[in-house]
Amino acid sequence: MNCKREIPARRAYIAYSRGAAPFSSPLRRGGETRQGAFTVVVLVCLLISTMLLASLLKLALLHDGQSGHVLMRLQTDWLVESGRERAAARLASDPAYSGETWTIDAGRLGGPNAAAVVIRVRKDDSQSDRRLVEVEAAYPPEGTPQARLTRQTRITLTQEK
C-alpha cells in the first residue's frame, strides 16, 4: 500500500511558504477577527452607556440645584407675607410705627439659614389715615446664593372708639 501521509510539520512548512502563518487555519483566523469585532462592539456600548449615565447625573445635579433656588424663593415669599402681617399688627397697636429690621434665626425657620426682614413704613401722601408699607426679605441675609424679595402695600389705619 502506497499511502502518502502528510506530516504536520510539512503542512506547516507548505502553509508558511504560501505566506500564511504557521499552524493557522482560515477558520481560526476568522474566529479571532469575530472576537476582535465583538470586543469593539462591547467597548462602544460601554462608552455610550457611560455617556448616558454622565448626562443623567449632570441633569440630576442641575435639577437639585434648581429646586434649592425654588425653595429659597418660596421661603422668601413667606417671609415677605409675614413681614406685611407684622407691620399691620404693629400699626394697629401703634399708628406711629415706622418700621424695623426683623432678624429671624435659623432655628425658628427650621432650616440651616437665618433670615432678615426689613419693614419700612411711610405716610401715604394721598390720605392721612393710610400708610405705605414696604417689606424686603432676604434669605439668607448674607452670602450667596441668596433670595431677596421686596413688596409694597397700603394699609388703612382704623380708629377704635
C-alpha positions as CSV (number, residue, x, y, z in Angstrom):
1,M,0.0,0.0,0.0
2,N,1.4,3.2,-1.1
3,C,-0.3,5.7,1.1
4,K,1.1,9.1,1.4
5,R,0.6,10.7,4.8
6,E,1.4,14.3,5.2
7,I,3.5,15.1,8.2
8,P,2.1,18.1,10.2
9,A,5.5,19.9,10.1
10,R,5.5,19.6,6.3
11,R,1.9,21.0,6.2
12,A,3.1,24.0,8.3
13,Y,6.1,24.5,6.0
14,I,3.9,24.5,2.9
15,A,1.4,27.0,4.5
16,Y,4.3,29.2,5.6
17,S,5.8,29.1,2.1
18,R,2.5,30.3,0.7
19,G,2.5,33.4,3.0
20,A,0.4,32.1,5.9
21,A,1.5,32.0,9.5
22,P,2.4,28.5,10.7
23,F,-0.3,26.5,12.3
24,S,-3.1,28.8,11.3
25,S,-6.2,27.9,9.5
26,P,-8.8,30.1,7.9
27,L,-11.4,29.1,10.5
28,R,-9.2,30.1,13.4
29,R,-8.2,33.4,11.8
30,G,-11.9,34.3,11.1
31,G,-12.8,33.5,14.7
32,E,-10.1,35.8,16.0
33,T,-11.5,38.6,13.7
34,R,-15.0,38.0,15.0
35,Q,-13.7,38.0,18.6
36,G,-12.0,41.4,18.0
37,A,-15.1,42.9,16.4
38,F,-17.2,41.7,19.4
39,T,-14.7,43.4,21.7
40,V,-15.1,46.7,19.8
41,V,-18.9,46.4,19.9
42,V,-18.8,45.8,23.7
43,L,-16.4,48.8,24.2
44,V,-18.7,51.1,22.1
45,C,-21.7,50.0,24.1
46,L,-19.9,50.7,27.3
47,L,-18.9,54.1,26.1
48,I,-22.4,55.0,25.1
49,S,-23.9,53.8,28.4
50,T,-21.2,55.8,30.3
51,M,-22.0,58.9,28.4
52,L,-25.8,58.5,29.0
53,L,-25.2,57.9,32.8
54,A,-22.9,61.0,32.9
55,S,-25.6,63.2,31.3
56,L,-28.3,61.9,33.6
57,L,-26.1,62.6,36.6
58,K,-25.5,66.1,35.3
59,L,-29.2,66.6,34.8
60,A,-30.0,65.4,38.3
61,L,-27.4,67.7,39.8
62,L,-28.8,70.7,37.9
63,H,-32.4,69.8,38.9
64,D,-31.3,69.6,42.6
65,G,-29.7,73.0,42.4
66,Q,-32.7,74.5,40.8
67,S,-35.1,73.0,43.4
68,G,-32.9,74.6,46.1
69,H,-33.4,78.0,44.5
70,V,-37.1,77.4,44.2
71,L,-37.3,76.6,47.9
72,M,-35.3,79.7,48.8
73,R,-37.7,81.8,46.7
74,L,-40.7,80.3,48.4
75,Q,-39.2,80.9,51.8
76,T,-38.6,84.5,50.9
77,D,-42.2,84.9,49.7
78,W,-43.5,83.6,53.0
79,L,-41.1,85.9,54.9
80,V,-42.5,88.9,53.0
81,E,-46.0,87.9,53.8
82,S,-45.1,87.5,57.5
83,G,-43.5,91.0,57.4
84,R,-46.6,92.5,56.0
85,E,-48.8,90.9,58.7
86,R,-46.3,92.0,61.3
87,A,-46.4,95.6,60.1
88,A,-50.2,95.6,60.0
89,A,-50.4,94.3,63.6
90,R,-47.9,96.9,64.8
91,L,-49.7,99.7,63.0
92,A,-53.0,98.6,64.6
93,S,-51.4,99.0,68.1
94,D,-49.2,102.0,67.3
95,P,-50.1,104.3,64.4
96,A,-46.6,106.0,64.8
97,Y,-44.8,102.7,63.9
98,S,-42.1,103.5,61.3
99,G,-40.7,100.1,60.7
100,E,-37.9,97.8,61.9
101,T,-35.4,95.2,60.8
102,W,-36.7,91.8,61.9
103,T,-34.0,89.1,62.2
104,I,-35.1,85.5,62.4
105,D,-32.6,82.9,63.4
106,A,-32.2,79.5,61.6
107,G,-33.8,77.5,64.5
108,R,-37.1,79.3,64.2
109,L,-37.2,78.8,60.5
110,G,-36.4,75.1,60.8
111,G,-33.5,75.2,58.3
112,P,-29.8,75.9,58.0
113,N,-30.2,79.6,57.3
114,A,-31.4,82.7,59.1
115,A,-33.4,85.5,57.5
116,A,-33.7,89.2,57.7
117,V,-36.9,91.2,57.0
118,V,-36.7,95.0,56.7
119,I,-40.0,96.8,57.2
120,R,-40.3,100.5,56.2
121,V,-43.5,102.4,56.9
122,R,-44.2,105.9,55.4
123,K,-47.3,108.1,55.4
124,D,-49.3,108.0,52.2
125,D,-49.4,111.4,50.6
126,S,-52.9,111.0,49.3
127,Q,-54.6,110.1,52.6
128,S,-53.5,110.8,56.2
129,D,-55.0,107.6,57.6
130,R,-53.1,105.4,55.1
131,R,-49.6,104.0,55.4
132,L,-47.3,102.8,52.6
133,V,-45.6,99.6,53.9
134,E,-42.5,98.3,52.1
135,V,-41.3,94.9,53.2
136,E,-37.9,93.5,52.0
137,A,-36.9,89.9,52.9
138,A,-33.5,88.3,52.4
139,Y,-32.9,84.6,52.8
140,P,-30.2,84.0,53.9
141,P,-29.3,87.6,54.9
142,E,-25.7,87.4,53.7
143,G,-23.8,85.3,51.3
144,T,-24.6,83.5,48.1
145,P,-26.9,82.1,46.9
146,Q,-29.5,84.5,48.3
147,A,-33.1,85.1,47.6
148,R,-34.3,88.7,48.0
149,L,-37.9,89.9,47.5
150,T,-39.5,93.4,48.1
151,R,-43.2,94.1,48.1
152,Q,-45.2,97.2,48.8
153,T,-48.7,97.5,50.2
154,R,-51.1,100.2,51.5
155,I,-52.6,99.8,55.0
156,T,-55.5,101.9,56.2
157,L,-55.5,102.8,59.9
158,T,-58.7,102.3,61.7
159,Q,-59.6,104.4,64.8
160,E,-61.2,102.4,67.5
161,K,-63.9,104.3,69.5
